Amino acid sequence: MSNLERRAVPSVCGGRGFVVAEPVRELLTARKVQLGESTQVRRLLPNLGRRMIGAWCFVDHYGPDDIADEPGMQVPPHPHFGLQTVSWLHDGQVLHRDSLGSLQTIRPRELGLMTSGRAISHSEESPKPHARLLHGAQLWVALPESHRDTEPHFQHHADLPAVTAPGLTATVILGSLDGAASPGTTYTPIVGADLALTRGTETRLPLDPDFEYAVLSMSGEAHVDGVPVLPGSMLYLGCGRTELPLRADSDAGLMLLGGEPFEEELVMWWNFIGRSHEEIELARKDWMEGTRFGEVHGYAGDRLPPRTPAGGAETTGPGALTRADARRQRGMHTLGGGRHRPVVRGSGVGGRIGGHRPVMCAPPGGAIAGTLLLATPPRRRAPCGQVRWAGERRSRTTAAVQLKFVVPHAFPVRGSTYSAKSDAPAASRTACRTASA
């Protein structure tokens, strides 16, 4: 599936600095994106508050849509490099074509896995005739440096292993879960599973504490670790979990996504995942000139033109960003010195800081525990109360440092900017100079 937004916005993904190294419950809301003429998707990744989950870097949820009198999904030929695409359906069919000559109809609970490697192009469409309903998810997995130039290939697996328990069937899409392993090729430690729960089910799913996880709700009413997750939303769970409590108030469908936190930093633009501005620029040029990505035969229509870059003055070349430029555009910087402000995650009242990142603010006297994230400093500040340093926790599996603060009163999260001093140890104080909301 393609990113069909008219003005594609480059973003920096990956790196372990933003990984939450302990269990959290962070609800991500989707934004609606039009995909072709008749399909609207709910985009969960990349998200304003979360860029990746393990190697998973792109998640679209669509449907269930009644397409009986509609053309259904119509995604013209478009390019990819540096990633894998995962097609997963609950209802309907999707016809896949690619520049390798693959032609495959993908049906519910069948895995369509395309590895772009160095370069590939493909199209996706609802076949003629097609089923009345269309409902599914399209996902991307970032390839690590050691495998991103691999030969492109396509895999279709109709029979996938499953883990069962009373009221639960977990179909393993990618990776392994509780001893069951998918036949799909993977290049990083990862897991993807489709969870079907019957009404009234209460169970616990075994997890790997070294993975970070999220759960996407496809249908029905379910609680994940006590949090109600509605269809089309996703709950980020952090790392450090050995099991996941699940409860279904009706028949429900979920998708479990997880993996070892992705260490490499990526530049993601349109349908490309690279490591530098030059790579993205070259890929866009190659697609415009008709080289490198091959040709998709049999699709009744023109191929997809390259997207228009977005980002204003921060954009260089054809629309890709350098890593520093991309950080400036989304208001994020790496942990360290300089005049930055920290943003902390935890439980409590939610809001936004500077319009850039969702944050969680503690109630009066409450504690905030979360990864320290940095954004550009605000233009004006007004006094706020003291933020008391309460220690840190380092993860053995990620580069994240869990910083704990105690807040004397709730931070307002809209309309005003506040500052707070920190009495953190000197080694940490460099990056903790102000806290703004």
C-alpha positions, 0 to 999 in steps of 0.5 A, spaced: 500 500 500 502 507 498 502 513 502 497 517 497 498 524 501 498 529 496 504 533 500 508 527 503 512 530 509 519 527 511 520 524 518 525 521 522 524 514 525 528 509 529 533 510 534 532 507 541 532 514 544 524 515 544 523 508 546 519 507 553 523 502 557 518 500 561 510 498 561 506 504 559 499 504 556 499 510 551 493 510 547 494 513 539 489 516 535 489 515 528 488 521 522 484 519 516 487 519 510 484 518 503 487 512 499 485 513 492 477 515 490 473 510 494 477 508 500 479 512 507 484 509 512 486 511 519 493 512 519 496 510 526 503 510 524 507 514 523 504 518 529 505 525 532 507 521 538 510 515 536 514 513 530 515 506 530 514 500 534 520 495 533 521 495 526 514 496 524 514 503 521 507 504 518 500 502 520 493 503 516 487 500 518 481 501 513 474 498 513 469 495 514 467 499 508 461 497 503 464 497 496 458 493 493 457 498 488 464 501 489 470 500 485 473 498 492 481 499 493 484 502 487 492 503 488 496 505 482 503 502 481 508 506 486 515 504 488 518 502 495 525 501 497 528 499 504 522 496 507 517 490 507 509 491 506 504 486 510 497 486 507 492 483 512 485 482 511 479 481 515 474 481 509 474 482 502 480 481 497 486 485 494 489 483 488 497 484 488 501 485 482 508 487 482 514 489 477 517 482 479 511 479 475 507 477 481 500 476 481 496 474 487 489 475 490 490 476 498 484 473 502 482 474 509 487 471 514 492 470 509 499 473 509 501 477 503 508 479 504 512 484 499 520 485 501 522 491 497 529 490 498 533 495 494 527 497 489 520 494 487 514 497 485 507 494 485 499 496 485 493 493 489 486 493 487 479 490 489 478 484 484 472 484 479 467 482 481 469 483 489 466 481 496 461 486 499 465 488 505 473 490 505 476 491 512 483 490 513 490 493 515 496 495 511 503 495 515 510 496 513 516 493 516 523 497 516 529 493 513 535 494 517 542 496 514 544 489 513 538 487 509 535 493 506 539 492 499 537 485 498 533 482 492 526 484 492 521 478 493 514 477 494 511 471 499 504 469 499 502 464 505 495 462 506 496 457 512 499 460 518 500 457 525 496 459 531 496 459 538 490 457 542 487 458 549 479 458 551 476 464 547 482 466 544 485 464 537 492 468 535 494 467 528 502 468 527 503 473 521 510 475 522 515 472 527 514 468 533 509 468 539 509 462 544 513 457 540 509 458 534 513 461 528 510 464 521 513 462 515 514 469 513 521 472 512 523 477 517 530 481 518 529 483 525 526 480 532 519 482 531 512 479 532 505 480 528 499 476 530 492 477 529 488 476 535 480 473 535 477 473 542 470 471 543 465 475 548 466 474 555 474 472 554 479 473 559 486 471 558 493 473 558 498 473 552 505 471 553 510 476 551 517 477 550 520 483 555 525 485 551 520 487 545 516 493 545 509 492 543 502 495 541 495 493 540 491 495 534 483 494 535 480 491 528 473 490 531 469 489 537 469 491 544 476 489 548 480 491 554 487 491 553 491 491 560 485 494 563 484 500 557 478 500 552 481 500 545 476 502 540 476 499 533 481 504 529 485 506 535 492 503 537 495 502 544 502 503 545 505 498 551 512 500 552 517 494 554 518 490 560 512 486 559 512 478 560 504 477 559 498 482 556 491 481 560 486 481 555 478 482 556 473 481 550 466 485 552 464 482 545 467 478 539 473 482 538 479 482 533 486 485 535 492 485 532 499 485 536 505 488 533 512 488 537 519 487 536 526 489 539 526 496 539 529 499 532 536 501 533 538 505 527 535 512 525 531 512 518 529 518 514 522 516 511 519 520 505 513 518 501 514 510 500 521 510 501 525 508 507 532 511 507 538 513 511 540 520 508 537 525 504 541 523 498 538 516 498 531 519 498 532 524 493 535 519 488 529 514 489 524 520 487 529 521 481 529 514 479 521 513 479 520 520 475 525 517 470 522 510 470 528 507 472 530 502 478 523 500 480 521 496 474 514 496 471 508 493 473 504 490 468 496 489 467 494 494 471 488 498 468 491 505 469 497 510 470 502 509 475 502 514 481 506 520 480 511 522 485 508 526 491 509 533 492 514 535 498 512 538 504 515 542 509 517 549 507 524 552 508 526 545 512 525 541 506 531 541 501 532 537 494 526 534 492 523 534 499 527 529 503 530 532 509 537 531 512 537 528 519 538 535 523 533 538 518 527 533 519 528 533 527 527 541 526 521 540 522 518 536 527 520 540 533 525 534 536 532 533 538 536 528 541 538 528 548 544 532 550 546 539 552 543 546 549 537 550 550 532 545 550 526 543 554 524 536 556 517 532 555 515 527 559 511 521 559 507 518 564 500 517 567 495 523 568 492 528 564 494 528 557 495 534 552 500 537 547 506 541 548 508 546 543 503 542 538 509 537 537 508 531 541 502 528 546 504 528 553 502 526 559 502 530 565 501 528 573 496 530 577 497 534 583 503 531 587 503 525 582 509 522 579 511 522 572 515 516 569 517 516 562 522 517 557 525 524 556 524 527 549 526 534 547 523 539 543 525 546 541 525 551 546 518 556 547 519 563 545 516 565 552 516 562 559 512 563 565 514 561 572 511 554 574 512 550 580 518 546 582 519 539 579 523 534 584 527 529 581 526 522 583 531 518 580 532 514 573 532 507 571 536 504 565 534 499 561 538 493 559 535 492 552 534 499 550 538 506 550 532 509 553 533 512 560 527 512 564 526 519 568 522 520 574 519 527 577 514 529 582 510 535 580 507 539 585 501 541 581 498 539 575 500 542 568 495 546 564 496 543 557 493 548 552 494 556 552 500 557 556 507 556 557 510 554 563 517 553 566 520 548 572 527 547 575 529 540 576 534 538 582 536 532 578 543 530 579 548 534 575 549 529 569 542 529 568 541 536 569 544 538 562 538 536 559 533 538 564 533 545 564 526 547 563 519 543 563 514 546 559 507 545 557 
